Amino acid sequence: MKTHYILMSEADKQLATRMVREIAQAVISTHAADRMAQKDITGREIEITLTYGRVIEIHDDAGVGNYRAVIRHDFGRPKVGVVVVVSLSGEIVTTWKNAGSDNHKTLN
């Protein structure tokens, strides 16, 4: 199952956002730590993205209830998007940066 924000109802968007905001403490996976170093992403940027970012997509690729959320928050001028994939159990799976103009329509 994969749901892009364009296909979500307003209630689904609010639920997805609330679920992400309720992650009290996130654990950074080894892969995510490597990506943070490669892409020059700070822990503070991850924290801000989880706190204020927009949920772009919710997916459960394995179909076993291991939901992951793709969250994006824009920083600076020129605008750069930091994207975080987090499991709803609180593990940062991966992260990357996008151009500020990227609208994520190709994710779904």
C-alpha positions in Angstrom: 0.0 0.0 0.0 1.3 3.4 -0.9 -0.7 6.7 -0.6 0.6 10.0 -1.9 -0.7 13.2 -0.3 -2.5 14.2 -3.4 -4.7 11.1 -3.0 -5.3 11.6 0.8 -8.4 13.1 2.2 -8.0 16.0 4.5 -8.8 13.7 7.5 -6.1 11.2 6.3 -3.5 14.1 6.0 -4.3 15.2 9.5 -4.1 11.6 10.9 -0.7 11.0 9.1 0.7 14.3 10.4 -0.5 13.5 13.9 1.1 10.0 13.8 4.4 11.5 12.7 4.3 14.3 15.3 3.6 11.7 18.1 6.9 9.9 17.5 8.5 11.0 20.8 12.0 9.8 20.1 13.5 8.6 16.8 16.4 6.2 16.4 18.6 6.9 13.4 19.5 3.8 11.4 23.0 3.1 10.2 21.9 3.7 6.7 20.2 7.0 7.6 23.4 8.2 9.5 25.5 7.4 6.4 23.0 9.4 4.2 23.1 12.3 6.6 26.9 12.4 6.3 26.8 12.1 2.5 24.1 14.7 2.0 25.3 17.1 4.8 22.0 16.8 6.8 22.1 17.7 10.5 20.3 16.1 13.4 18.6 19.5 13.9 17.3 19.4 10.3 15.9 15.9 10.9 14.2 17.1 14.1 12.7 20.2 12.4 11.5 18.1 9.5 9.7 15.7 11.9 8.2 18.5 13.9 7.1 20.9 11.1 7.4 19.0 7.8 4.6 18.0 5.4 3.8 14.3 5.1 4.3 13.5 1.4 3.5 9.8 1.5 2.5 6.9 3.7 3.5 3.4 2.6 3.6 -0.2 3.7 5.5 -1.8 0.9 5.7 -5.2 2.6 2.0 -5.2 3.5 2.7 -6.3 7.1 1.7 -3.1 8.9 5.2 -1.6 9.0 4.1 1.8 7.9 6.6 4.4 6.9 6.1 8.1 6.3 7.9 10.4 3.8 8.1 13.8 5.3 9.6 17.0 3.8 10.5 20.4 5.1 12.0 23.3 3.2 15.0 25.3 4.5 16.8 28.4 3.4 17.3 30.5 0.3 17.5 29.2 -2.3 15.0 26.7 -0.9 16.3 23.2 -0.3 13.9 20.4 0.8 15.1 17.9 3.5 13.2 14.6 3.1 13.0 12.0 5.9 11.6 8.5 5.7 10.6 7.4 9.2 8.9 4.2 10.4 5.9 4.9 12.6 7.7 2.9 15.3 10.3 5.7 15.4 13.3 4.6 13.2 14.7 7.1 10.7 15.1 4.9 7.7 16.8 7.2 5.2 17.0 10.9 4.3 18.0 13.1 1.3 17.8 16.6 0.0 15.7 17.9 -2.9 15.5 21.0 -4.9 13.0 23.4 -3.4 10.9 23.2 -6.6 10.5 19.4 -6.4 6.8 18.6 -5.8 7.2 14.9 -5.2 4.5 14.0 -7.7 6.7 11.1 -9.0 6.7 9.2 -5.7 3.5 7.4 -6.3 
